[in-house]
Amino acid sequence: MTVTVYTGGRIFTAGADPWAEALVVDGDTVVFAGELSRAAAATGPDAATVDLGGRLLLPGFTDAHTHLVMMGEALGRVGLTDARSLGEIQARLRAARAAAPDDARVLGRGWLFDSVPGGAPTAAMIDDAVADVPVYLDANDYHSCWVNSAALAELGITRDTPDPIGGRIGRREDGEPDGMLYETAAQAHVWNFLAEQADDADRDAAVERTLAAYAATGVTGAVDMAFDELGLAAFQRAAERRGVTLPLRVAAHWFVENTGDEAANLAQVARAAELAEQVRSPWLRVVGIKLVIDGVIDACTAAMRHPYSNGSNAEPIWSRAGITPVVAAADAAGLQIALHAIGDLASDIALDALEHAAEVNGDRPRRHRIEHLEYAAPGTAERMARLGVTASMQPVHADPAIFDNWAAMLGDERVDRAFAWSEYVDAGALLAFSTDAPTAPHEALPNMYIAATRKSALDGSFAPRHPHYALPLEQALGHATRDAAASVGDGSTRGRLEAGLAADFAIVDADPFAEGPEALLEARIVRTVVAGRTQYDAGAV
């Protein structure tokens, strides 16, 4: 392959020397990043030159928490995040039904609780728009599903259907289901059912949508947080279609469901350990397990030390007694453990389990993670730093346009410590940024805008929330590139643009360091390169 020199713009390396005038790539590897006057020593007479034209070149983003197949599925569904009234939601459902009258179902995603009267969705509200076929609408956080009467009938959910472990079927005062399925009730009834209706062709199409979307937005690596047998097979087929390589480096966490039976739970861990030995290419590997300890604050299903503003609270999906042996077994097997913990009680349970695993398994290399940490009690960041636990967080979840319901559910001083990214930096914990697509938009640049400003990327009319937690843009980019790669053990091979590391990078058509963070809202990726190969090219460089 030809040696290529990139120069003529701002080059952010995310390394020890964060800025460079020139980047030299030989094959799939960076061989030099630094002053232009020294670049010639790393090139030959036949080197090609790419003039950046004042654009920004930076390491490829690693989306450190995402759901790859779900994201591709969501890209093919009715988007509802910006539908800010029940009338608009209903209008979009009617339009979707009219556009595809032969479809067996209407599928949508992304609705917000505060877009529904009283924050209380009902099946009747959807029935008023579409009643002749089942309608399934995943909430923006993907922890609840709102369905119509036809969907309840299709699922066979009645007043006699019991709540699953860690979930709840919403019910009217007369005991009949009301159209809301929370947490594991959505997973067990809706997700499993819809998965059964899909075939390999559907999943292959979803994977291809995801790969194309990430390439177009500068993402060169992703960490899946709910891999299963179907998702693994879909990505293996995608690699086979391309001759084993992928346009994205995928590290996957195997989803472990709380079955209520310790032996069955440990069997899932054993399967993940088996796959970690079998699936370990540079493009696709299983690195650990994922456990969901609680729900979300918007639906009052996150496990909190103290009740919500309405006096309710939520039991954790995994109890301390249930989760401890699973975490210990995964740690002993050398698996990375990713623990979904949004409420402060959930993060306590997560850290207690990780601390116990370290005690029983002894001193060994480990880099476990807690996902989300939307509200964590004071001292949590320091404890994580002591234990070497990564804080995996999503700036896009702090967008002020979707914050009001979150704040109302807590309703007290806890709101003032929402999404406290800088606490983890100050404590010395590794902070990895991501999007949690499809619970939020997958685009990396708006995510960085929120990280650097605490302003809304969805609606500029909203004032910034907690701007003291905003991070300098250079830091934010480092957490989304260098640290996101390091969060799955790739810190010595990629995530920075330094000699000897992978040539994974993206070129942005603007320079937000010169133009200000607002430029990120209009900026676009014009080229994405993975292992030295262009995977996306808008033709602008």
N, C-alpha and C positions, 0 to 999 in steps of 0.2 A: 504494500500500500504506500501511497505517496506521503512524504512528510509534509505537514501543513502548518503554516504559521498564521495565527490569528492576531491581528493588531489593529490599531486605529480606533479603539473604543475603551471603555472602562472594563477591566477584567477583575472580577471578584473571585478570589481563590478559596475563601473560607479557611485558609490555612494559617500558619504561624505568621507569614507575611501576607496579609489579606488582599493586597492589591498588586497587580502586575500590568506591565505595558504590552507584553507579548505572551502568547501561549503557543507552545510547539507540541504537535501531536504526531506520533509515529505509530501507524497501525492502530491498535486499540488502547494505546497507552500515552499518557502525558509524559513528555521527556524534558520539558522545561516550562517554567512560569516565572517571569521576572522582567528585568529591564530589557528593552528592545535592543540596546547596544550589545547585550550578551547573548541574544537569541541565536545569532549566526553560528555560534560554537555548537549548537545542538541540531543544526540543519546541514543538509548537503546542497550541492549546486542545483539540484532539481526540485527543491522544495517549492511547494505552492504557497501563495499568500492569499489570505482572506481579509479584506478591509472591512472592519466592523462598522465604519461610517458613523462613529459616535454612539453606537448601541452598547448595551450592557451584555457581557458574557459572564455566566455564573455556573457553578456546578449544577448538574441536574437535581431537581427536587426529588426527595424520597417522601412519599406519602406514608408516614410511619404508622398510620392506623386507618385502614380502609376495608371495604367489603367488595371485592372485585366482581364477582358474578352478580351480586345484588345491584351494584352500581350500573352494570350494563343493562340489567333488567329495568332499572329505574329510568334510564335514558330513553326507554321505549314506552314509558307510561305518562299519564296526564300529570303535568307539573302543577302543584297547588301552593307552593310556598309563598308566592306573591299574590295569591288570591286572598285579599284581606277582608272579605265579608262572606257570609253564607250565600248571598245572592250570586257572587262571582264564582264561588265553588260550584254551585248548582248549574250555573251557565256553562261552565267548562265541562261538566259531566254530560249535560244535554248535547253539547257540541261534539264531544267524543263519541257518544252513542250514535248521533246522526252520521258522523263520518265513517263509522264502521258498523253498520246495522246487522251484519252477519256474525259479528264476534259473539262468543258465548258469555263474555264478561267484560266489565269495564274496570280497569286497573289504574289507580292513581297513587300519587305519593307526595309527601312534603307539606301537608296542611298543618296549620298552627292552631293551638287551642284558643288563642285570643282572637282568631278570625271567626269563631263560632259563638253564637249568643250564649252568654253565661259560661263559656268554656265547657259546655256540656253537649257534645254531639249525640245525636240519636239516629236510629235507623230511619225514622220517619222523615228526617230532614233530607236524606238521600232519596228516599222513596218519592218525594215531591219532584225530584229531577229525573230519576231513572228507577223504575220499579219492575220492568219486565225481565231484566237479567240481573244476576248477582253483581254487586259493586264492592270492591275491596280497596280501601284507601289507607295506605301506611302513613302514620304521623311523621312529622319532620324528623323526630328523633328515632324513628323505627322501633319504638318500644310500645306502641299501641297501634291497633288497627281498627278503623271505623268501617262498618259494613251496613248494607241495607237489609231489608227483610228477606229478599230473595237469597242473599248470601247466607243469612242465618239458617234458612231452610236447607240450602245446599250443603252446609256444614253439619246439619243435624243438631244444631245447638238449641236446646229448649230450657225451660225453667228447671228441669231435672239434671241438666248437665253440670257435673261438679267442677269447681275451680281446680286447675292443676297446681302442682307445687310451684311457688314463686309467681303465680299469676292470678288474674281475676277476670271473670266475665261480668261486665256491667249489667246491672239489673234495674228494672223499674220498681216502684213501690209494691206492685202486685207480684213481683218475683220473676216476671218475664224478662228475657234478655233485651237490653236496650240498644244494642248495636255497637257497643264498645268492648274491645278485647284488649286487656292490659298484659304487658310483659309476656310470660310464658304461655298465656292463653292465646296470644297472637301467634306465637311461634308454633305451638302444638296444633292449633286448629287451622290457621290461615296459611302460614308459610309451608307447613308440611303438605297441606292439601294442594296448594298451587304448585309446589315442586313435583307432586305426582302428576299434575296435568301437563307439565312441561316435558319435552324430550331432549335428547342430546343436541338436536339441531337448534332448539331454542336457546340452550345454554351456550352453544358455540357462537351463536349470533350475539348473545350478551357479552361474552368474552371479547369478541372482535370490536364491539362498540367501546368497551372499556379501554382496550389497548390503543385504539385510534384516538379516543378522547384524551388519554394521558399523554400520548406522544405530541398532540397538538398543544398541550399546556405545559411542556417542559419537564414532565415527570419521567424520571429514568429508573426509579425504584419504588416498590410498594410493599407494604407489610399488611397482609390480609389477616383479619381478626375473627374469621368465622369459617375457616376452611372445613370442608367435609368431603366425603367420598365423591360426590357428584362434581364439586368444584375442582377437586384434584384431577379427576378424569378429564374435565373440560380443558384445563390448562395443559395437561399432557398432550391432548389432541392438538391444541393450538401450537405447541412446540413442534410436534411432528409435522404439522402443515408447513412449518418454516425450516425444517431440517434441524430440529432440536433447539435452536436458539429462539429467543423471544425479543421483542422490542422494549422489554421492561424486565428488570430484575425483581423477582417475586420471592419474598420470604413469608412463609405462612404459619399461622398459629391454628392448631387443631381445636375446634370447638368442643368443649367437654360439658355436657348437659348434666345438671343435677337430677339424677333419677330417684334419689331418696334411698338408693341401695349402694353401700360402700363398695361392694365387689364389682358392681356394674360400672361405677364411677372409675374405679382403678383400672378396669379393663379398657376404658377409653384412653386413659393415660398410657397404658401399655401399647395400644394401637398407635398413638402419636409417637412414642419412642421407636417403634418399629419403622414407621414412615420416615422419621428423622434420619435413620440409617440408610433407607432405600432411596429417598427423594432428596438429592443433595447436589444438583448441578449448579453451575454459576447463574443459571437463569430461573430455576425453580427449586426451592427447597423447603422442607418442613423444619421449623426451628423450635417450636414449642407448643404450648397449650394456651387456650383462652378460657377464662372463667368469668361469668357475669355475676357479681355479688349483689347488685341492686339494680334499680330502674333509673328513672329520671326525675328531676325536680319538677318539670312542667306538669307531669301527671301525678305528682305526689307519691311516686313509687321508689324514689331514692331513699336509702336507709339513713336516717338522721339521728344524731344524739338527742335532739329535742324536736318536738312536734312542728308540723307546718302551721301556717297562719290559720287554717281551718280546724286545728286541733287534732288532725289525723297524723299518722306516721305509717311507715311501711316496714314490714319484716324483711330482713335480707333474704335473697334467693338461696344463698349458701349460709348456713349457720357456721359458727366457729368449729363446732364438733364435726360437721360434715366436710368442711373445706380443708381442715388441717392435714388429714392423711393424704388427700389428693395432692396438695402442694408439696408435701414432703416426698411423695413418690416421684413426682415430676422433677423436683430438684435433684433427687438421687439419680435419676436417669439422665441428668445433664440437659434437660429441656429448659428453655426459657419460659417463664410463667408470666402471662399478661392477665392482669386482674382489673376488670371493669369495676370502678368504684367512683360514683358521682357524689354520694353523700358522705359526711364525715364519719358516721358509724361504719360505713362500708370500707373506707380507707383504714380505719382502725383494725377491722377484721383482716383486711389484706396484709397489713404490716405485721400483725400478730402471727399470721400463718407463715409469712416469709421468715420472720425471726425464728420461729420454731423449727422450720426446715434447716436453717443455718446451724442451729444448735445440734440437731440430731444427725445431720449429714457431715458436719465438720467443715473445715476450711477448704474451699475449692473455688475455682473461678465461677462466677455467676453474675449475670446482669439481668435481673428480673425487672418488671415494669408494672406501674399502675396507670390505668387508662382513664382519662378525663379529669378527675380531681376538680370538678366544678366548684364545689365548696368543701374545703378541708380545714379542720380546726388548726389554730395556731400551734406550731411545733411539728406539724406533719412534715413539712419540707426538710427540717433539720433531721428528723428521724430517717427519712428516706435517704438523705445524703450519707448518714452514718452506715446504713445498710447497703449502700451502692445501688439503690433502686431508681430506675429512670422514671421521670415524670413525663408521660405521654399526653399531650394536651392539644386542643384544637381551637385556634383563635377564632375561626368562623363561628363557633358556638357562642361567642361573646358578642356577636353583632347586635348593636343596640336595637335594631328593628325587630328582633325576636326575643328581646330581653324582658319586656314588661311582665309577661305572665310568669316567667321564672322568678322575678323579684317578688311578685305578689304572692306566690306560693310560700315563700319564706317569710316575708313581711316584717323583718326585724333587722337588727344590726348585722346579721349574717350576709345580707345583701352587699354590704360594703366590702366584703372580702371575696367577691366573685371572681373566678378565673384569675387567680393571683400569680401569674407567670413569674414575675420578678422575685417572688419569695423563694422559688426553687433555684433560680440563678444565684441569688445572694447566699443561699444555704450551701451551694456547691453541688447540688444534684444535677445529673444530666437531664436536660430539657429537650424533648423531641417534639416538633410540631407536625401536625397532620390535618386532614379535613374530616375524617370519619365519613367519607362519601359512602352511600348516598344520603346520609342524614343531613348533609350540607353540600353546597356546590363543591365540585372536585377541583376547580381551577386554583392554582397555587398563588397567582399574583394578587387577587382580591384577599386571599387569606393573609398574605403578608401585609396588605394595607391595614387590615384590622389589627394585626399584631403590632404595627408601628404607630397606630393612631388611636385605637379603641373607638374609631368611628364606624359607621355602617357602610358596608359595601353594597347593601341591598337598597337602601333608601337614605339619601343624603340629608333628608330633613330631620333626622334624629340627631340629637346632641351626643357627643362621645360619652361613654359610661366608664367611670374609673380610669381616666387618662393616666393616673399615676402608675398604673400597671403596664402601660405601653412600653415597648422595648425599642431602642434605636434600630433602624432598619438593618444595619449591618449585623446586629445580634440576631434579629428575627430570621434573616436569611441563613445565618449559620445554624440556627436550631432546625430549620427546615431542610437543610442539605447535609452538612457535616454531621450534626448530632443525630439527625434522623437516621442516617446510614449507620452511625456508631451504635444506635439503639438495638440493632440486630447483629452486632458483632462485625460490621463491615468497615469500621473506622480506619483500618490499616490498608484498605484496598480501594475505597471509593469515597465520595462525599466531599472531597477536597480536590482542587486542581494543583497538584504538586507532582514533581518528577517521580515516576514509578507507579502512579495510581491510575485507575481506569479513566479513559477519556469519555466520561459521561458529562455532558454539559448542555446548556440551552442558551440561546441568544434572544434577547428581548429588544423590541423595536423602539425602546425609549430608555432613558437613564433617570430613574427616580431619585438617584443621589444628587443629580444636577437640577432636576425639574421639581423635586418634592415628591412625597409619598402619593399624592393624588394622581400622579402619572400612572400608578399601578392599576387604577380603575379602567383606564383606556388602553393600557399597554397590551401587546400581544406577543406571543412567542413566534419567532420567525424561523427558527431552526432548532431541532432537538437531535442530539448526537448521543448514541449509546455504544460504548466499546468502539469508538472511532467511526461508527457507521451512522449516516444520517437517517433517522427514522421519521422525521417530519421536516418539510421544507416549504415555507410559504412563498419562496422565490424572491424574497426581499433582500437577500445578502449576496 
